[in-house]
Amino acid sequence: MDQENTELSGPARQRRRLVQALASATLLGGTALCGRALAQALPTDPEHVLDVVIIGAGLAGLTAARDLQRAGCTSFAVLEARDRVGGRTYNHPLGNGLISEAGGEWIGPGQTAIFDLARELDVATFPTYYQGRNVYLVGDARYEEDLSNGQSANHAITEKLNQMAQRVPSKEPWTAADAAEIDKLSVGEWLAGQGLDNASRLSFDTSIGLTTGTPPSSLALLHYLSLINSADCSMEKLEGFKGGAQETRFVGGSQVLCTRMAQALGDRVKLASPVRKIVGWDQDVVELHTDQGLIRTRQVIAALHPALCNQIVFDPPLPEGRAQLQRLWPSLAPMRKTVHVYERPFWRDKGLNGQVIQADGPLILSCDNSPADASVGILMGFVRSAQLSHDPARAERTLAEIYARALGKQALEVKQFHDHDWAKVDPWTLTCVGAIPPGFLTRWGRYLKPAVGRLIWSGTETSDLWTSSMDGAVRSGHRAALEALQALASTRRQA
């Protein structure tokens, strides 16, 4: 063997090492094994052509970058359009080391990818506070209900959705046997035929709307069933606090995951570097035109919301199916979250959990967002942006008066107020979650995940499990890194 290696040329020896690495790696075992074997054989190019460029420094992009680094690949960069990392995770600093999350914040059972990431980054978690009674405001009426045991407001309808979800695979919902028929319906149309009373319909509309960013009347039943499918075919697990995807929070807020990953990556993360144009995605070397200059690379991981890809010019144009998917992807669910800070979580003294649902006003839902030690009281609110002033003083007062009606007059004693409207903060966050309408997935879904030339698509929307969640973003980053390393190895094996 030594004699044979001596007689081979340098490039030939490199190709042989790559083939041997591929032969010995267990490709289904994840990046930690096969990615390491592949990456160690990939040298840094002396002509400043990077092996991989990742677009987007959110959970997906930074996870992919971290996997590349852990695998031994050093020839990569992460380009972020914003002046911060985190994507759709963002922490409001409240002083004294306290924060409240403005974007994604909750995780729960079954979301193993993000739990694993948090453990590896030494980010602790703590239980969401949900014990006690919810408060409902409907017109002039106010009533309380204890749902902290995790029971659904209408178990029969929930169970029916769970059973239907068993037939809709989360990985490729458009391949379900009856996908075409299901995809003709919105969730709202389906619910309208179930004989729900007004209270039950309000409960369904609120929870589904918050999970998907759109009213059930605009949401595809096929898409929603695929989300339930990814949550072990349990709507309770998808929507709930106890035993559900909202059960757990991060100490220091969800953005700390991205902050720590970026710190470990160092100067490979380039902020304020939006990609304006991608040239030659069908060639061996791709050119990325950014606000900070031209970057050349062999593979591109686009860790972006599909609709954000429309802000990039592709030369040559993308294939029609992928181009149409991006152009038509819904981007009208930006979300707006507010924060009221109090001296302490006073509502707990009354047996209330801080969850207020308003049927006909600016507040959709509030939650107790206090830190684990309850050193201050924090009410986070999801609001209907069109019904709430964008003047901070007026918005603070309007919501405080709603909280006072629901929780007591102490709600008027606000210490801090923060308002984060994702539709207004920057041009790089078109939407927080995927509000997929009827008919979309069966027509365009098959173009979402397959690579196009040197372009690998990532981001939570492309995840096989827990789509639209932070866990889905992490999973998509793992997959994208592995695809990039495999593509590099394949290309060099053929050279």
C-alpha positions in Angstrom: 0.0 0.0 0.0 2.8 2.4 0.9 4.5 1.7 -2.5 1.2 2.3 -4.3 0.6 5.7 -2.5 4.2 6.8 -3.3 3.6 6.2 -7.0 0.3 8.1 -7.1 0.3 11.8 -7.9 -0.8 14.3 -5.1 -4.3 14.8 -6.6 -4.7 11.1 -7.1 -3.8 10.4 -3.5 -6.3 13.0 -2.4 -9.1 11.4 -4.5 -8.2 8.0 -3.0 -8.4 9.3 0.5 -11.8 10.8 -0.2 -13.1 7.5 -1.7 -11.8 5.6 1.3 -13.5 8.1 3.7 -16.8 7.8 1.9 -16.5 4.0 1.9 -15.9 3.8 5.6 -18.3 6.5 6.8 -21.9 5.7 7.9 -23.7 8.4 6.0 -26.9 8.0 8.0 -25.0 8.4 11.3 -24.9 12.2 11.1 -22.2 14.8 10.4 -20.1 14.0 13.5 -18.9 10.7 11.9 -18.9 11.0 8.1 -18.6 14.7 8.0 -15.3 14.6 10.0 -13.9 12.0 7.6 -14.8 14.0 4.6 -13.7 17.4 5.8 -10.3 16.3 6.9 -9.4 15.5 3.3 -10.5 18.9 2.0 -7.6 21.3 1.9 -7.9 25.1 2.0 -7.8 26.4 -1.6 -4.9 28.7 -2.2 -6.8 30.8 -4.7 -9.3 32.0 -2.1 -12.2 29.9 -3.3 -14.0 28.7 -0.2 -15.4 25.3 0.1 -18.7 26.5 1.5 -20.5 29.8 2.0 -23.5 29.8 4.3 -26.1 32.6 3.9 -27.8 33.4 7.1 -26.6 33.4 10.7 -29.7 32.1 12.4 -30.0 28.7 14.1 -29.9 26.8 10.8 -26.9 28.6 9.3 -24.8 28.6 12.4 -25.6 25.0 13.1 -24.4 24.1 9.6 -21.3 26.2 10.2 -20.6 24.6 13.5 -21.0 21.1 12.0 -18.5 22.0 9.3 -16.0 23.3 11.9 -16.4 20.2 14.1 -15.9 18.0 11.1 -12.5 19.7 10.4 -13.5 21.9 7.5 -11.9 25.3 7.8 -12.7 26.7 4.3 -16.1 28.4 4.9 -17.8 31.6 5.8 -21.2 32.7 7.2 -22.7 35.8 5.7 -25.4 37.6 7.7 -27.4 40.5 6.3 -28.2 41.9 9.8 -25.8 43.5 12.2 -26.4 40.6 14.6 -26.7 36.9 14.7 -29.9 35.0 15.7 -32.3 35.3 12.8 -35.8 34.9 14.1 -34.5 34.6 17.7 -33.8 37.9 19.5 -33.6 38.9 23.1 -34.8 42.2 24.6 -32.2 43.2 27.2 -34.0 44.4 30.4 -31.0 45.2 32.5 -29.2 43.3 35.3 -28.7 40.4 32.9 -32.4 39.8 32.4 -34.0 39.4 29.0 -37.3 38.7 27.3 -37.5 36.9 24.0 -38.9 38.9 21.0 -38.9 35.9 18.7 -38.9 32.1 19.0 -38.5 31.0 22.6 -40.1 27.7 23.6 -39.1 24.1 23.1 -40.6 20.8 24.3 -40.6 17.0 24.3 -39.5 15.4 21.0 -37.5 18.4 19.9 -34.2 16.5 20.5 -32.0 18.4 18.1 -32.3 21.7 19.9 -32.1 20.1 23.4 -28.9 18.4 22.3 -27.5 21.7 20.9 -28.3 23.5 24.2 -26.5 20.8 26.2 -23.4 21.0 24.0 -23.4 24.8 24.3 -23.9 24.6 28.1 -27.2 26.6 27.8 -29.5 25.7 30.7 -33.3 25.4 30.4 -36.1 25.9 32.9 -39.9 25.2 32.9 -42.3 27.7 31.4 -44.7 29.0 34.0 -48.2 27.9 33.1 -49.7 26.7 36.4 -53.0 28.3 37.3 -56.0 29.7 35.5 -56.3 31.4 32.1 -58.3 34.5 31.7 -60.7 35.0 28.7 -62.0 38.4 27.7 -65.0 38.4 25.3 -66.7 41.8 24.9 -67.5 43.0 28.4 -67.3 39.5 29.8 -64.4 38.0 31.7 -64.1 34.3 32.8 -61.4 32.0 34.0 -60.5 28.4 33.2 -57.7 26.1 34.4 -56.1 24.3 31.5 -52.7 23.7 33.2 -53.4 19.9 33.2 -52.8 19.9 29.5 -56.3 18.8 28.5 -57.7 20.1 25.2 -60.7 22.4 25.2 -62.4 19.9 22.8 -60.9 16.5 23.1 -63.0 14.8 20.4 -62.0 17.3 17.7 -58.4 17.2 18.8 -58.3 13.4 18.6 -59.9 13.6 15.1 -57.1 15.9 13.9 -54.5 13.6 15.5 -55.9 10.6 13.6 -56.0 12.4 10.3 -52.4 13.5 10.9 -51.2 9.9 10.9 -51.8 9.9 7.1 -49.9 13.0 6.4 -46.1 12.6 6.6 -44.3 15.7 7.9 -41.3 15.1 5.6 -43.3 15.3 2.4 -47.0 16.0 3.1 -47.8 16.4 -0.5 -47.2 12.6 -1.0 -50.0 11.6 1.3 -52.5 9.3 -0.4 -55.4 11.8 -0.2 -53.2 15.0 -0.3 -55.0 16.6 -3.2 -58.4 16.4 -1.4 -57.1 17.5 1.9 -55.2 20.4 0.4 -58.3 21.9 -1.0 -59.5 22.8 2.5 -58.4 25.4 5.0 -58.3 24.5 8.7 -61.1 27.0 9.2 -63.3 25.3 6.6 -62.7 22.0 8.3 -63.4 23.3 11.8 -66.6 25.0 10.6 -68.1 21.5 9.8 -67.3 20.1 13.3 -70.2 21.7 15.2 -67.9 23.7 17.6 -69.4 26.2 20.1 -68.1 29.7 20.1 -65.7 29.2 23.1 -64.2 26.1 21.6 -63.7 27.8 18.2 -62.0 30.8 19.9 -59.6 28.4 21.6 -58.8 26.6 18.4 -58.4 29.8 16.4 -56.1 31.3 19.0 -53.8 28.3 19.4 -53.6 27.5 15.7 -53.1 31.1 14.7 -50.2 31.5 17.1 -48.5 28.3 16.0 -48.8 29.1 12.3 -49.0 32.9 12.1 -52.3 32.9 10.2 -56.0 32.5 11.0 -57.3 29.0 10.4 -59.4 30.3 7.5 -56.2 31.0 5.6 -54.2 27.9 6.6 -54.0 24.7 4.6 -55.4 21.7 6.4 -52.7 19.5 4.8 -49.9 21.7 6.2 -51.4 21.8 9.7 -51.8 18.0 9.7 -48.1 17.7 8.7 -47.2 19.8 11.7 -49.2 17.6 14.0 -47.6 14.6 12.4 -44.1 15.9 13.3 -45.3 16.2 17.0 -46.0 12.5 17.3 -49.4 13.0 15.8 -50.5 14.9 18.8 -52.0 18.4 18.6 -51.7 18.6 22.3 -47.9 18.2 22.0 -47.8 20.7 19.2 -49.9 23.4 20.8 -49.6 22.8 24.5 -47.5 23.9 27.5 -47.6 20.9 29.8 -46.0 18.0 27.8 -46.0 20.2 24.7 -43.7 22.4 22.5 -44.1 25.4 24.8 -43.1 23.5 28.0 -39.5 24.8 28.3 -37.4 28.0 28.0 -33.7 28.8 27.8 -31.9 30.5 30.6 -30.6 33.7 29.0 -33.1 33.5 26.1 -33.1 31.6 22.9 -30.7 33.9 21.0 -27.9 32.9 23.3 -27.6 29.6 21.3 -26.7 31.6 18.2 -24.5 34.0 20.1 -22.4 31.1 21.5 -22.1 29.4 18.2 -21.0 32.6 16.5 -18.4 33.2 19.2 -16.9 29.8 18.6 -16.8 30.5 14.8 -15.0 33.8 15.2 -14.3 35.9 12.1 -15.8 33.3 9.8 -19.1 35.0 10.6 -19.5 38.2 8.5 -22.2 40.6 9.7 -23.8 43.4 7.6 -23.1 41.3 4.5 -26.3 40.8 2.6 -26.0 38.7 -0.6 -27.4 40.6 -3.6 -26.5 38.3 -6.5 -25.4 34.7 -7.0 -23.7 34.0 -10.3 -22.8 30.6 -11.7 -24.7 28.4 -9.2 -24.6 25.7 -12.0 -20.8 25.9 -12.3 -17.9 24.5 -10.4 -17.2 27.9 -8.7 -20.0 30.2 -7.6 -19.7 33.9 -7.2 -21.6 35.7 -4.4 -21.9 39.5 -4.7 -22.3 41.0 -1.3 -22.2 44.5 0.2 -18.7 43.7 1.4 -17.4 42.4 -1.9 -17.2 39.3 -4.0 -16.8 35.9 -2.5 -16.1 32.7 -4.5 -17.1 29.2 -3.3 -17.8 25.7 -4.4 -21.0 25.1 -2.4 -23.7 27.5 -1.0 -26.0 26.8 1.9 -28.9 29.2 1.7 -30.2 29.1 5.3 -33.0 31.5 4.5 -36.8 31.7 4.6 -37.9 30.8 1.0 -39.4 34.1 0.3 -36.2 35.9 1.3 -34.5 34.2 -1.6 -36.4 36.5 -3.8 -34.2 39.4 -2.7 -31.3 37.7 -4.4 -30.7 37.8 -8.1 -29.8 34.4 -9.5 -27.7 34.2 -12.7 -28.7 32.1 -14.5 -32.3 32.2 -13.3 -33.4 29.3 -11.1 -35.4 26.4 -12.6 -39.0 27.4 -12.9 -40.4 25.2 -10.1 -38.0 26.5 -7.5 -38.4 30.1 -8.7 -42.2 29.8 -8.5 -42.0 28.3 -5.0 -39.9 31.3 -3.8 -42.1 33.8 -5.5 -45.4 32.5 -4.2 -44.3 31.4 -0.7 -46.4 33.3 1.8 -44.6 36.0 3.8 -47.4 37.8 5.5 -47.1 36.5 9.1 -44.4 38.6 10.7 -45.8 38.6 14.3 -45.6 41.4 16.9 -44.6 40.7 20.5 -44.7 43.2 23.4 -43.2 43.0 26.9 -44.5 44.6 30.1 -42.1 44.4 33.0 -43.4 44.5 36.6 -41.8 44.5 40.0 -42.9 40.9 40.5 -45.3 38.3 38.8 -48.3 39.5 41.0 -50.9 37.5 39.0 -49.5 34.2 40.5 -50.7 35.3 43.9 -54.3 35.0 42.6 -53.9 31.6 41.1 -53.5 33.1 37.5 -50.9 32.0 35.1 -50.6 35.3 33.1 -52.3 33.9 30.0 -54.9 36.3 28.8 -56.9 35.7 25.6 -58.9 38.5 24.2 -61.5 37.6 21.5 -62.1 41.1 20.1 -59.3 43.4 20.9 -55.6 44.0 20.2 -54.3 41.3 22.4 -54.2 37.7 21.0 -52.5 36.0 24.0 -50.3 37.0 26.9 -47.9 34.7 28.7 -45.9 34.7 31.9 -42.4 35.4 30.6 -40.7 35.9 33.9 -37.2 34.6 34.6 -36.8 31.3 36.4 -36.2 33.0 39.8 -39.3 35.3 39.4 -37.1 38.2 40.4 -39.3 40.4 38.1 -42.7 39.8 36.5 -42.8 39.8 32.8 -45.9 39.6 30.6 -45.2 38.9 27.0 -48.1 39.6 24.6 -48.8 38.5 21.0 -50.8 41.3 19.5 -52.9 42.1 16.5 -50.7 44.8 15.0 -53.5 46.6 13.1 -55.4 47.1 16.3 -52.6 48.5 18.4 -50.9 51.9 18.1 -47.3 51.9 17.1 -46.7 54.8 19.5 -44.9 53.2 22.4 -46.7 55.1 25.2 -50.1 54.4 23.8 -49.4 50.8 23.1 -48.1 50.3 26.6 -51.1 51.9 28.2 -53.7 50.1 26.0 -52.3 46.7 26.8 -51.7 47.6 30.5 -55.4 48.4 30.8 -56.3 45.1 29.2 -54.0 43.3 31.7 -55.5 45.3 34.6 -59.0 44.1 33.6 -57.9 40.5 33.4 -55.3 40.3 36.2 -55.8 43.2 38.6 -54.9 46.9 38.9 -51.3 46.1 39.6 -50.9 45.7 35.9 -51.0 49.4 35.5 -47.7 49.7 37.4 -45.4 49.1 34.5 -41.6 49.3 35.0 -40.6 48.7 31.4 -42.2 48.3 28.0 -40.8 46.8 24.8 -42.4 46.3 21.4 -41.0 44.2 18.6 -42.9 44.2 15.3 -41.1 41.8 13.0 -42.7 43.5 10.0 -40.9 46.7 10.7 -37.5 45.9 12.3 -35.5 45.2 9.1 -36.0 43.9 5.6 -34.5 40.5 6.4 -37.4 39.0 8.4 -40.5 38.8 6.2 -42.3 36.4 8.4 -41.8 34.4 11.6 -43.6 31.2 10.7 -44.9 29.5 7.6 -48.5 30.5 6.9 -49.1 28.0 4.1 -52.5 28.4 2.2 -54.6 25.6 0.7 -53.3 24.2 -2.6 -49.7 25.4 -2.1 -47.9 22.3 -0.9 -49.4 19.8 -3.4 -48.3 22.1 -6.3 -45.0 23.5 -5.1 -43.8 21.5 -2.1 -41.6 19.1 -4.1 -39.3 22.0 -5.1 -38.6 23.0 -1.5 -35.7 20.7 -0.4 -33.8 19.3 -3.4 -30.5 21.1 -4.1 -30.2 23.1 -7.3 -26.8 23.0 -8.8 -24.4 24.2 -6.0 -27.3 25.6 -4.0 -28.3 23.7 -0.8 -31.5 24.9 0.8 -31.8 25.1 4.6 -33.9 26.8 7.2 -36.7 25.5 9.4 -39.1 25.4 6.5 -37.0 22.7 4.9 -36.9 20.4 8.0 -38.4 16.9 7.9 -39.6 17.3 11.5 -40.8 20.2 13.6 -41.1 22.5 10.6 -41.4 26.2 11.5 -39.8 25.6 15.0 -36.4 26.3 16.3 -35.8 22.6 16.5 -36.6 22.3 12.8 -34.0 25.0 12.0 -31.3 23.1 13.9 -32.2 19.9 12.1 -32.1 21.6 8.7 -28.6 22.9 9.5 -27.3 19.5 10.3 -28.7 18.1 7.1 -27.3 21.0 5.0 -23.8 20.6 6.4 -23.8 16.9 5.6 -25.1 17.6 2.0 -22.3 20.2 1.4 -19.6 17.8 2.6 -20.9 15.0 0.5 -21.2 17.3 -2.6 -17.6 18.5 -2.1 -16.3 14.9 -1.8 -18.2 13.8 -4.8 -16.9 16.6 -7.0 -13.3 16.0 -6.0 -13.7 12.3 -6.5 -14.7 13.0 -10.1 -11.9 15.5 -10.7 
